């Protein structure tokens, strides 16, 4: 475990010097030190990190729930819903069509719809911060699209779980789906109406007791969620949603951050351990096709969002390139697919797809002015971005 942490840290430090995000580097560390790569093998059995990896996944979604607030759906209004819905329709729809075109199976196509359709909120936020675009006008719709994706994510995983669990018949699938949605509805009601009671139960001035309390709640509900056919990650997300609205929410967000980073790194590292580099070569062409499809759909989504918000070419390019990143959610789906015994090509495909886009996204976002020059109304220049692409467009403060 110590070697896993150190290997991930060293590779991430090296990659950080050239501006690469940490997620693909953690995965790469796992691939290089795994049993399928020649040279030194740190862990011969990826299952040795299974519980730690599961904890990393739970904490990633718990943190996402803490950051998400129901009020976020109201502040963006109708434009945010339309922009987010358009983005999902284009990308999830293209992912589903791509999955069927590959011919790997219906369940596999449904998984690929989510893999190709959902952006990485962690990488997108990091790109915005690193490039100093938090105050840009187009950042509000970018964050709005991520909020809509988060809502879709919860519903999508709840619907996908009964399918991946291998229900024997339509009636069994409906029963499993009913149990999952029933439990999810119970958690949603608790998040909506039970925050005062939950807040009182969690409230303590002692940081030690608060850490133990929220960690226990997140992991326990995640475990119970699995019993009802809801993905453990979504159970943790709902707990984060509940606690984020309590008086202790700000403290919990700060206290869970290092835990999320540490065990999240193990989750990505453990995923890398399970990947055979030789398998990546076998899915090279499907990965390349999926990356090109994602780039095209993001440009289309950027054009649609800019039409809704009356942005110019530079803002369109910023939206399109920033949202390209795929990361943690795609790997969650890869883990679920592997556990369900789906096509073995899915894991290396998703790994290659995430690695390529996670590296390309920050590079493309930093050079979005190249794309802006060829878009309708483009006049070039890296600093344009308002309604008419002028450099001196007023910046609107946006809180993350």
C-alpha positions, -999 to 999 in steps of 0.1 A, spaced: 0 0 0 29 23 8 45 16 -25 12 23 -43 9 57 -27 46 66 -34 45 54 -70 13 74 -77 28 105 -60 61 103 -79 45 99 -113 19 126 -106 47 150 -95 65 144 -128 34 148 -148 24 179 -129 55 196 -142 41 195 -178 5 203 -167 -10 168 -168 -39 160 -145 -33 134 -118 -60 108 -127 -44 93 -158 -10 93 -141 -24 73 -111 -38 48 -136 -5 47 -155 14 40 -122 -8 10 -116 -3 -3 -152 35 1 -150 38 -17 -116 10 -43 -122 14 -80 -130 8 -75 -167 38 -52 -174 74 -65 -177 97 -53 -149 91 -49 -112 57 -60 -100 45 -42 -69 13 -62 -65 7 -94 -83 -30 -96 -73 -51 -64 -78 -77 -78 -55 -53 -71 -26 -64 -34 -28 -101 -42 -34 -115 -28 -1 -92 3 -2 -102 8 -38 -139 5 -29 -134 31 -1 -118 54 -26 -148 52 -49 -172 58 -20 -153 89 -9 -151 103 -45 -189 102 -48 -194 113 -12 -173 144 -19 -193 151 -51 -225 149 -31 -211 174 -5 -204 199 -33 -237 195 -50 -267 215 -36 -303 213 -46 -304 251 -50 -279 247 -78 -307 235 -100 -327 267 -94 -300 293 -98 -291 283 -134 -328 282 -144 -341 272 -178 -309 279 -198 -288 256 -176 -314 228 -179 -315 232 -217 -277 234 -221 -272 204 -198 -299 184 -215 -285 191 -249 -250 181 -239 -263 148 -224 -286 141 -254 -257 146 -279 -230 127 -259 -250 99 -242 -269 94 -275 -237 92 -294 -222 68 -268 -252 45 -270 -250 44 -308 -213 38 -307 -218 9 -282 -243 -8 -305 -221 -2 -335 -193 -21 -318 -215 -51 -314 -203 -61 -279 -238 -65 -264 -267 -44 -252 -255 -42 -216 -221 -31 -229 -237 -4 -251 -256 10 -221 -223 12 -201 -206 29 -230 -234 54 -232 -224 67 -198 -187 64 -204 -188 86 -235 -216 108 -222 -204 121 -188 -176 146 -182 -151 144 -154 -161 171 -129 -128 168 -111 -107 174 -142 -131 200 -156 -129 220 -124 -91 217 -122 -88 229 -158 -109 260 -150 -88 268 -120 -54 261 -137 -63 282 -167 -77 311 -146 -111 309 -162 -133 308 -131 -145 343 -138 -151 338 -175 -187 342 -188 -188 307 -203 -178 291 -170 -213 294 -156 -229 272 -183 -199 248 -180 -206 243 -143 -243 242 -150 -238 213 -174 -218 195 -148 -247 199 -122 -272 185 -147 -247 156 -154 -246 149 -117 -284 146 -115 -284 123 -145 -256 103 -130 -276 93 -100 -306 83 -120 -285 65 -147 -266 44 -122 -298 35 -103 -314 23 -136 -282 5 -148 -276 -15 -116 -305 -40 -121 -294 -46 -157 -258 -53 -146 -269 -75 -118 -282 -100 -144 -319 -103 -136 -333 -135 -151 -364 -120 -166 -382 -87 -173 -403 -91 -141 -372 -98 -120 -356 -67 -136 -386 -46 -127 -386 -59 -92 -349 -51 -88 -354 -17 -104 -383 -10 -81 -363 -19 -50 -334 3 -62 -356 33 -70 -375 29 -38 -344 30 -17 -330 59 -38 -363 78 -33 -360 72 5 -325 87 4 -337 116 -17 -365 124 7 -341 122 36 -318 146 18 -347 170 11 -366 170 44 -343 154 70 -313 177 70 -322 194 103 -324 161 122 -293 147 104 -275 180 111 -282 177 149 -270 141 150 -238 151 132 -231 183 150 -200 183 172 -171 206 178 -146 178 179 -131 172 144 -121 136 153 -157 126 162 -170 144 131 -147 125 108 -156 92 123 -193 100 121 -195 111 85 -171 84 73 -192 57 91 -224 71 77 -211 72 41 -196 37 41 -226 22 60 -252 36 36 -230 26 7 -231 -9 19 -268 -10 26 -274 6 -9 -257 -25 -25 -282 -47 -6 -311 -29 -23 -295 -29 -58 -283 6 -58 -246 12 -66 -226 18 -34 -212 50 -50 -247 65 -54 -255 57 -17 -224 76 -7 -234 105 -31 -268 108 -14 -252 109 21 -229 137 9 -260 154 -5 -276 152 30 -246 163 50 -236 191 26 -268 210 35 -262 208 73 -245 233 95 -214 210 95 -213 208 57 -184 232 53 -163 215 79 -170 180 65 -160 192 30 -127 204 44 -121 173 65 -129 147 38 -107 163 12 -74 146 21 -92 113 26 -108 116 -8 -74 124 -24 -56 96 -7 -81 67 -12 -92 81 -46 -55 77 -58 -57 41 -46 -89 36 -66 -73 48 -98 -40 30 -91 -59 -3 -84 -78 1 -117 -45 5 -135 -32 -28 -119 -60 -47 -136 -52 -34 -171 -30 -54 -194 -11 -30 -218 -14 -57 -245 -52 -54 -243 -50 -16 -249 -35 -24 -283 -64 -47 -291 -89 -19 -286 -67 9 -301 -90 16 -331 -123 16 -311 -107 40 -286 -95 63 -313 -129 63 -329 -146 70 -295 -122 99 -288 -129 115 -322 -166 110 -317 -164 127 -283 -145 156 -297 -171 161 -324 -200 159 -300 -184 184 -276 -179 209 -304 -216 204 -313 -226 208 -276 -204 239 -273 -221 254 -303 -255 246 -289 -247 261 -254 -232 292 -270 -264 297 -290 -284 294 -258 -262 320 -240 -254 341 -271 -216 335 -268 -190 340 -295 -165 317 -311 -139 318 -283 -164 310 -255 -178 282 -277 -143 267 -280 -137 270 -243 -169 251 -235 -162 224 -261 -126 218 -250 -131 221 -212 -159 195 -211 -140 169 -232 -123 153 -201 -136 119 -190 -124 104 -157 -137 91 -124 -172 82 -136 -160 62 -166 -138 42 -143 -167 36 -119 -186 21 -148 -156 0 -158 -154 -14 -122 -192 -22 -123 -189 -38 -157 -160 -60 -146 -180 -71 -115 -210 -79 -137 -189 -101 -160 -195 -81 -191 -172 -82 -222 -136 -82 -211 -127 -56 -238 -147 -30 -218 -120 -24 -191 -90 -18 -215 -113 2 -238 -124 25 -209 -88 27 -196 -74 38 -229 -103 62 -236 -99 79 -202 -61 80 -204 -62 96 -238 -89 122 -231 -76 130 -196 -43 140 -212 -58 157 -243 -84 177 -224 -61 202 -205 -39 205 -236 -69 212 -258 -84 237 -233 -52 256 -231 -52 260 -269 -89 265 -275 -81 296 -295 -70 273 -323 -105 258 -324 -121 293 -321 -105 304 -354 -123 278 -374 -157 281 -357 -185 303 -371 -177 339 -363 -142 331 -351 -116 358 -352 -88 341 -334 -70 353 -302 -67 333 -270 -85 359 -248 -118 364 -266 -148 348 -252 -179 370 -248 -209 374 -269 -189 387 -298 -155 372 -289 -139 405 -278 -109 403 -255 -123 429 -231 -155 410 -224 -166 416 -188 -160 387 -165 -188 374 -143 -178 361 -108 -186 324 -105 -183 304 -73 -171 268 -74 
